[in-house]
Amino acid sequence: MPEAFQFESTVGLIVTFALLAVKIFAFGSALLYSSASYEAAGKLTKVAWCVILGLGVALSFIPLGLILVVASTIAAFVYLVDVRPALAGLTRRR
């Protein structure tokens, strides 16, 4: 195998594991907040986010296609950028 293809495969593997780590982190974070926090923040329920993120992690291990992997990665980033800061803002104390 030429070195260029080996390098490309290595980079792809690193990116895949990094995105899996992001999805696992988002799922674990979603489990830590209470259901009331999700309602107070005006977001989807805890159950909905846990199902979305849990399926995203599970789909990462099944080679079903790129579209599902991309959709689950986007869901994890939406949780981390939008939902998690809103939940964390509710629990901060001054």
Secondary structure, 3 states (H helix, E strand, C coil): CCHHHHHHHHHHHHHHHHHHHHHHHHHHHHHHCCHHHHHHHCCCCHHHHHHHHHHHHHHHCCCCCHHHHHHHHHHHHHHHHHHHHHHHHHHCCC
